[in-house]
Amino acid sequence: MTDQAVGGEHLPPETADGPATAAPGQRAAGFRQDGGTARPLVPAAVTAPSATGFAGRRRELKALHADIARAGLDTLSGRKGARSRVLLIAGRPGSGRTALAEELLRELADHHPDGVLRAALTGPGGEPADLGRAARDLLAVLGVEAPPGAAEDELTELLRGALAGRRALLFLDDARGAEQVEPLLPDAPDCLVVVVSQGPLTGIPDVRPCALGGLDSVACVEILSRYAGPIRITVDPRTADSVAEECGGQPAALVLAGAWLAARPKSSVADLLQALHAVPLPPDLPTGARPLFRAFRLAYEALPAPAARILRLITLAPAGLVDAHIASALAGCSVAAAATTLGDFAALGLLRPVATEDDGAPVASTPDPALRPQYRLPGCLDPLARELLREHERPADVQLARARMLERTVRLLQSCRAMGEPADSPARQKAAGLPRSLRFSSRGAAAHWLRSRRGALLDAARIAVADGELDTLDRRLMAALTRTLLAHQGPEAAAPDLYALHGLVLQVAERRGLPREKAAALLNLADLDGQAGRTAQALTRYRGALEAARSVQDPVATGRALESLGGTYTELGDWQRAADWYGRALELRLARDEGGDAARLHGRIGGAHTYAGRWGEALKAWRAAVGTYRRIGDVAGQARAAGEVARVQEYAGRPEDALRTCLEALDIARKAGDGRLEAALQLRIADTLERLGDPAAARLHRAVGERLLEDHSK
């Protein structure tokens, strides 16, 4: 997790009248204790941290630039390096390591025309990030498609290949170790990799480390001044230096302390120092962790009870992203109260606003109620807030909060999906009856919401599946997310996310003993495996789906599995097995009197025998298809099947029979009014006539066929 919001030296912007200083008489802090409409926790002039200011670290920046210019080991040996150079910014969470990296990237951006790629290598709960998912997200930024369900090694290899020959910056934030970084290093000497980590990257050669300590006193005072205003700092500089020392020179602690002082216009710097000293410390807390612990607990203890509970519960937000809807559902308060509280948390340095993908900056207010600004709890504060959650919230209350959050997410997904439907559809009419806060103003707004929340939505499903106690809600969430992705992105673009969702559905189905859901999940996964070329895996899953479907006598899933097995063996060129599985599927269709599907399967069996060169069996199957189409009244299907009979006859060395059958198929196609099929049959008749030695008749039929094709191409 990044600690940029409160862990870096990025400061809030100055207002038109000077720094963001609260004056006496402005709106007072507070929060209704009954959980109703929120009143602000901070004065109006206090603003959230932003990336418009940067304090200190000039020596470190200069050293990093010098490291880039310095020759590497490969260059000293007389050869150009095969891989990218790696810069390491090391320090404890809260030391401003991410902010320093972002400032470095900003200064280097002009020299790397292929842009900056970012990946966080630690999850919101401190768990290592999925490298495969990180690589896939980076590939998406580069515009490179990756097959759904691809393994981590395949994805990282694709990423390295995509970066070869480019001049880009790759920022890997909060790496746990070299094992996370090494697979992502591009084979591109013109790329530069900047890594943020707590410790060394042992095993990666020629890494240039920059270890961060505390800020100097001038930078510390600058941070405090930006929040609390210069007057109180100027009149008591010695105490301000003591506050900086008490905060250990850590930007995260200084931001929290400065925001605490800014929210109290009548308090002095001495009051801040006294309040920091009064925070009790756990006896086993390491010395280096004490400044941030004190500053965070000082900010937390000053919160009203409802706001403090929201801060604890937002650690449950999927992917660490929280907006007013998520906070409202978790805490059981109104969306308006949650929105106000989140904005106040950002002003207090407890949350970081997340930039939108469209304009690069969070939108404070939007005409679309469903498009609320997003925030992230900084990584350095996340473990402290999680400890409070364990300390103050009962497991049953945590579970209830998760259930409310999943239910709200399902409703938003249903509203989002409805906007992908036609304006007069029942889904759109139903969505119009939802509360205003759950509605989207347009299809574009709904699609933007889905894109910006995609990672969090997928994480919500993963978390619920791992929890195991909310399977009913989770199944609803996954179904709603699947339909919404298909409505807004289509099956091809949504395939990677759908693969992950089908895998989660399979986990729940196996855990709960749900054979129908298991069969459906296996079929969907097998389809995607087959499209990605993983044929052996697809076959295994189709067989598993067939077994699950037969165990509950599900004819639909059974038929689909049988036919899919036939199709997979067709892809492998194993025509005998393909015909055998198609035959089993045909028996099921005939038993259920499903004439259209039976005719189609007769044709697939005929096609398999045709490819195998078994002309007699192929003719038998195609003639059965002709008869079945005739019986169900599908004239166009009858004509197509008759044309295939003619094709097989020609392959079998019987051109006269083929010509006669093709003419019969042409008459049927005319009755069906299928001009394209009629044109194809005319051209086939022309080819046959040429083989029979009648070029004049062949020219006539070819001319007719070409004219028909031209007419239908207009």
N, C-alpha and C positions, 0 to 999 in steps of 0.2 A: 504493500500500500504506500502511496505517496504521502509525505508529510509536508507538502508544499504550503498548505494553508496557514498552518501555525508553526511549521518547522523550518520555514525559510525566512529570508530577509526581505521578501516581497511585502510592501507596505501598502496601506490604504491610500487612495489618492487624496490630494489636498482639495478642499472646497474652494469656492470663489473668494471666500473671506479669510482664507488661511487653512491650517490643518484642521482635521476633523475633530474639533473640540466641542464638547457639550457645555452650554452655558446655563447658569442658574435660571430657573423659570421655564425651561423647556419641559416637554412631556416626561412625566416621571415613570420610573420602572414599575412594573407590576404585572399581575396575571390573575384572572379571576379564579378563585379557589374551587368554584363549582364546575370548572371545566367548560364554561360557556365561551362567549366571544372573548378573544384574547386582547389584552392591552399590552403595549410594548414593554419589553423587558429593559430596553436601553433608550436613551434620549435619541431624538430624531437625527442629530448631527453625526452620530456614531455610525460609521460605514464598515462594510465587510472588507476583509483583506483582499487585495487585488495584486495583479502583477505589474502595476504602474510604477512602483518604487522598489529600490534595491539598496540595502545598507550593508556596508562592510564587504569582506571577502575579496577585496581588490588584490591582495597579495596572492590568494589562492587562484584567482582568475588569471593573473599574470603567469603563475607557475604552470597552469594548465595549458595556456597558449604556448609557453616555452616547450612543454613536453610534446605538443603537436609538431612544432618546428624541428625538434631534435631528431637526429637520425636514429632509426631503429636498428635492431641487431642484424636484420636481413640486409639493410642498406650498408651497414659497416662491413658486411662480408662480401659486398660487391654485387649483390643481386636484389631485385625488387621483391618485396614480400608478396606472398600469395594470398594472404588474408588481410582483413581490415585491422587497423591500429585500434587498440583498446585503451581508453582512459577510465580509471577507477576513481570515483569520489566516495570515500569511506568515512563513516561516522555513525554515531548512535542515532536512532530515531529522534527527531526534534532538533537536530543540530543544523538544519537548513541545507542538507545535502541535495534534496530535490530542487530547491530554489536555486542553488548554485548551478546545478546541471542545466536548468531551464535558462538561466542567464547566459551560460556558456553557449548553449544551442542557439539562442537568439543572436549572439555575436558571430557565430559561425555560419548562420543560415545562408548568407549571400554567397558563400564559397561552395555551397553544396546545392546545385540547382535541382536535384531530384528530391529535395525536401527532407522533412524530419519524420521518422517513423517512431512511434512510442509503444511500449508494451510494459505493463506492470507484472512483475514476476512473483508477487505475493498477494494472496487473496485478502479480503477484508478481515477475516478471522485469524490471519497470520499463517494460513496454510499455503504451501507452494502452489503457484498457478499451474494450470494445465498448459504445458509447452505446445502441445498440438493445437489447442485452441488459440493460443497467442500467435503461433505461426500462421494459422488460417486467417486471423484478423489482419495481420500485417500483409498477407497476400491479397486480401480484399482491398486494402488501401492502395496497393500497387496495381490493382486491376487484373490480377492473375487468378484464374479459376482453379480450385482444388477439388478433386473428386470427393463426394460425400462419404464419410466413414473411413477416410484415409488414415493410416497409422501416423503416429507422431514422427517417426523417422522419415516417412515419405513427405510429410508437410514441411519439416525443417529443411530437407534437401531441396524441395521446390522453392522455399524462401531463399536459400543460399544461391540457387540458380537464377532466381528473379532479380537478385541484387547484383549479380555479376555484370560488370561493365557500367554500373551506375555510380553516381557520385552523390551519395545520400548520407544522412546522419541517422544512426540507429540508437535510440535511447532506451535502455533496459533499466527500469526503476525497481528498487528494492529487491535485488537478486539475493537469493539465499546462499549461493555458492557457485563455484565454477561449473558444476554439473548442469546448472540452469542456463548459463551463458554460452558455453562452448557450442552446443548444437545450433545456436542462432547466429553465430559469427559468420558473416558472408565471406565468400571467396572473392573479395573485391578490394584491392589495395587502395582504391580511391574513396572508399567509404570509411567513415569514422564511427566507432562504437563508444558510447558513453554509458558507463555502468554505475549505478548507485547501489551500494551494499554496506552492510555493517562491518564486514571483515574482508580479508584478502581473497583474491581469486587464485588460489593455489592450483597450479597445473596449466594455466594459460600463459604462454610465453610473452615476454616483452610488454607486460601490463604496466601502465604508468599510474601509480597510485597518488591520490591527494587526500591525506587524512585531515579531517576537520576537528578542531577544538572549539572552544568558546569564542564568541565575538569579542572584539576589543571594546573598551568602555565607550568610545565615541559612537560606534555603531549601535551599541546597546541603548545609549541615551537617545539616539535618533529614532529608534523604534518606539521607545516610550513616548517621545515627543509627538510622533505622528498620531498616536492614539489619544493621549491625554492632553495634548496641546503643549506648546513650549513654555507657557507662563509658569505652571506649577513645577516643571522640571528646572527652569532657570533659577527660580527663587530658592531652590534647595538642591544644588548640584551634588553635594556630598551624599545626601540620602539617595538620590537617583543612582549614584555609583554603587551604593550599598545594595539597592534593589537589583542592579545588574549583577552584582556579585552573588546575591542570594539566588538569582535565576541561573547562575552558572554560565552566563554568557550564551545560553541556549535560546535561539530565536523563538522556538515554540513557547517556552515559558515566558519570555518577554512580551510576546503578543498577547497572551492570556492576561498577564499582569497589567499591561497597558490598557487593554479593553476593559478590564475590571475598573480601573481608575477612570477611564472615559465615561463609563456608565454612572459614575458618582461625582458629579461636578463639584460637590462641596467637600470631598475628601482630599487630603494632601498626600504627597509622596510618602511622608512618614506614616500615614495611616495604612498605606499599601504595604510598606515594609513590616509594620507591626502585624498586619493581617497574615502576611506570608509566614512570619515567625510563629504565629498562633496555630498553624495547621499541624495537627499531630502526624507523626511519621510512623509507619510500621517498623518494628524493630529489625526485621530482616531485609529491609529495602536497601539495595546497593547505593553507595554514595552518589554515583553518577546519575541515578534515576530520581534523586530527591527533588531537584529544582522543578522538573516538569510535574512530578506528583503534587508538589505544594501548589503550583500555579493552577493546575487543573482542579484540584479539590477546592481551592479558593473560589474559582469561577462556579463550580458545581454547587457548593454549599450556599451560594448567594441566590440560586434559582428558586422560585416558588415551587411547591411540590408538584403541581401538574407539569410544569416545564421540565423539572428534573426527571420526571417519569418518562417524558417524551425522549429526552436525551438518552436515557438508559435503553429504551425500547428500539431506538433507531439502529442499534447494533444488529438487530434482526433483519434489517433491510437487505434484500438480495443484491449481490455484487457491490455492497456498500453504498449504493445509490438510494437517496431518499428524496421524495417530493412531498407535497402537501397531502396527496391521496394516501401514500404509504404511511406517513406519520399519523394522519387522521385515523386510518384503519387500525394501526398498531395500538394507539393510545385510546381509541374510542371517543375522540372528540370531533368537533366540526372541522371541515376542511379549511374554513377561514381562520379558525384558531390555530390550526397546525401551520398554515402558511405564514402567519404572523410570527409564530414562535421560531420557525426555521430561519426566517430572515433575521430575527434577533440573535439566534445562535451564530449565524454567519458574522454579524457585527461584533459579537463577543469573541470571535476567533475559534469557536467550537466546531464550526462547519466550514467547508470550502465550497463556494458556488462552482458548479461544473459548466463549462462552456458548451453551448449548443453546437451541433455540427454545421449549421448553416452560416452563422455569422461570427462564430468564434467567441461569443460573449453571452453569458446568461441573460435572459430576458426577465426583468423584475416583474413586469406585469404583461399579461397577454389577453387579447379579447377572447381567446378560446379557453374556457375554464379547465378543460382536460389537459392543456399544455402548461403545466406548472413548472417553475424553475426546479432544477435538480441540484442536490448538494451531496457532498461526500464527507464523512467523518475522517479526519486525517489519520494516517496509519499510526502515528505516535500516540494518539489519544484513544485509539480503538481498544487496546487491551485494558486501559484504565476504565473506560466506560463499560466494557464487558464484565469487569470485576464488580462494578456497582450493580449490574444486572443480576449477577449470581447472588449478590449480597441482599438485594432488596425485593426481588420478584420471585414469587413462588412458581414452581414448574407448571402448575395448572394455569396460572395467569399468562405465562409465556406462551403456552400452547394455544390459549384462547386468542392472544394477540396475533399469533401466526395464522390462525384460522380466519380471523377478520381480514387480515391482509390478503390472504389467498382469495377470499370471497370478493373483496373489492377489485382485485386484479382480474378475476373472471368477468365481472360486470364490465370493466373497462375494455377487456378484449372483445366481449360481445358487441359493445358499442362501436369499437374500432372496426370489427369485421363488417358490421352493418353498413358502414360508410363505403365499403368496397362493393356493395350491391347496388343495383339500379335504384333510382329515386323512388319508384313506385312499388318496390319489393316489400313483402311483409316484414323483413328484417329491419328495413329503414323506418317503417311505420312504428314498429315496436320500439326502436331506439329513440324515436321522437318523444315517447312517453317517459323516458328516463329522467331523473333529476338533472338540472342544468349542469351541475358539476361533473356529470358522467358523460356528457354529450360532446361530440366533435362538430365543429362548424363546417367542415368540408372533408372531402376524401383526402386532399393533400395534408390537412392537419392531422388526420388519423394516421396516414402513412408516416408522417414525421414522428409522431408519438411512438409508433411501432419501431422505427429505426433507432430512435434515441434510447428506447428502453429494451431493445432486443436482448442484450447481454443479461440485464437484470431479470427479464422474464424467463430466460432459459435457466438462470441460477435459481429462481424461485421454484421451478419444477424440480431441479436437482436436489435442493435443500429439503423439499417436502418428501421426496422419495427416500432420501437418506434418513429422514426423521422416522418414517414408517408408521406414524400415528394419524396422519391426515390423508390417507390414500384416496378416500372418496372425493375430497376437495381437489387433491392433486390430479386425479383422473379427469375431473372437469376442467381444471386449468390446462392440462396438456391437450385435451380435445379442442378447447377454445383457441389455444395458441396455434395449433395445427391448422385449423380452419382459417384463422386470421392471416397467417403467413401465406397460405394458398391464395386467399382472396386478394392480398395486396402485392404479392411478389410472384405468384405463379409457381408451379411445381419445380421447374428447373432451378430458379434462383433460390428457392427455399429449401432445396434438397439437403444441404449440409445440416441445417437446423432441424429439419424433419427427421434425419437419421438419428440425431441425438435424442429427439423426443420419442421416437419409436423404441429406442433402446431403453428409455426410462419406463415406458408403458410395459415393456417386456419384464422389467424388474418387478414392477408392481403386480403384474399378472401371475408371475411365478411365485411371488411371496404370498399372494392371497388365494392361489389356486383357482384362477379364472381362465379356463381353457379357451373360451371364445376370444377374449382379449389377447391371450398368448398367441393364438393362431393368426389374428389380424396383425399383431406387431411383427411376428416372424415373416409374414408375407410381405409387409411393407419394407422391412429391412432387406429381405432377399431381393426384392425388386431393385432397390438402390444398389445392393452389392452387384447384381447382374449388370446394371448400367455402368458401374465403375470397373467392370472387367474381373471382379472377384467371383468367378464362376463356381469354384469348389465351395466357397462359403455360401453362395446363393443356394446351391443344391442341398447343402446340409440344413439350411434354414427352411427351405421349401418342404423337406421331409419332416422336419419338426412341426411345421404348421399343419401338414397333412395328418400327422398323428394326433395333434391336439384337436383338430376339427373333427376327426372321426370319433374321438372319445366322447364328444357331446352330440354327435350326429348332426353336425352343422353342414348342410349340403352346399351352401354358397361358398364357404371357405374351403370345403373339400374339393369342390369343382375347380376353384381358382388355383389351389395348390397342385392338383393333377395337371391342369393345363399349363401351369407355369413350369412344372418339371419337364413337360414335353417341349416347351419353348426353349428351356435351358439346354437340353440335349440337342435341339436343333442348332443352337448357337455353336455347340461343340462339334457339330457335324456327325453326331452319333444317331443316324437316321433310324436305326432299328429301335433303339430305346425311345427316341422321340415318338415314333408311331405307336409304340406300346403304351406310353403314358397318355398320349392323345386318345387312344382307344379306351382306356379306363375312364377318362373324363367323358367320352362319348356315351359310355354305358350309363353313367349317372344322369347325363342330360336326357337320354332317351327314356329312362325310368321316370323322370320328372316331366316328360312331355314338353321339353323346351326345344321347340323345333328350330328356331333361329340359331341357337347355340349349337345344336346338333349338326345343322348344315355346315356351320363354320368349322366344326371339328372334323367333319368328313373331308372338308377341303384341306385342313392342315395335315391330316393323315395322308391324303393324296399327294400333297406337296412333299412330305418326307419320303414317300416311296418314289416319287419322281426324282428327287435328288439322289436317291440310292440306286436308280436305274432299274427298279422293279416295276416294269411298265404295266404288267397285268394287274398287280395289286393297286397301282396308282389309278388306272382306268376304273377299277371297281369302286374305289373311294370317291373319285370325282363324279362318277355317274350317280352314286348314292347322294352326293351333295346336290346334283341337279334335281333329282327326284324330291328331295326334302324341300328345297326352295320352291319347287312347283307346288307342293302340297300346302305350304304355308302362304302361298300367293306372293312371294318375293320375286318379281319378274326380273329385276336387275341382277339379283343374286343368281338366279337361274342362268341368265345370259353369261355372267362371268364364269360360272362353273362349267358351262358348256364350252366356252372358249378354252378353258384349261384342259378339258377332255381332248379338244382338237390339238392342243400343244403336245400332250402326251402321245397321241397317235402319230404325230409327226416325228417325235423323238424315237418312237418305236419303229420307224421306217414304213409307215402306212400313210403316205401323203394324200392318196385319194380319199381315204376315210377322214383324214384331218380336214380336207377341203369341204367335204359334205357336212361335217359337224360344225365347222366354222360358219358356213352359210346358214345353218339352223340357228346358231347362236346370234348371228347378225339379225335375223328376223325377230328373235326374242328381244334383242337390245332395242330395235326400233319400236316395239310395242311398249317397252319400258320408258322410252323417251330419253335414254341415256346417250347423249351425243358423243361424249368422250369415249365411252365404251364402244360405241358404233365405229368411231374413227379408228380405235385400236384394232378392232376386228377387221376392218377394211384393209389396213396395212398388213395384218397377218395373212389375210387371204392373198394379197399381192405377193408376199414372200413365197407362199405355197405355190401359187401359179407359176412363178419364175422357176421354182424347182421342177415343176411338171412340164416345163418347156412351152409355156404360153405367155410370152412377154407382152403381147398386145393387151390381153385381158388384165395382166398384172398392172400395166400402166394405168388402165382405167380405174381399177380399184385403188391404186395408190393416190391418184389424183383426187378421188372422192375423199379418201381418208385424210389427206393433207388439207383439203378445203374445210372439212369438218373440224379438224384441229385448229385451223386458223380462225374459224368462226367462234369457237369456244374459248379461244385465248384472248379475245377482245373484251 
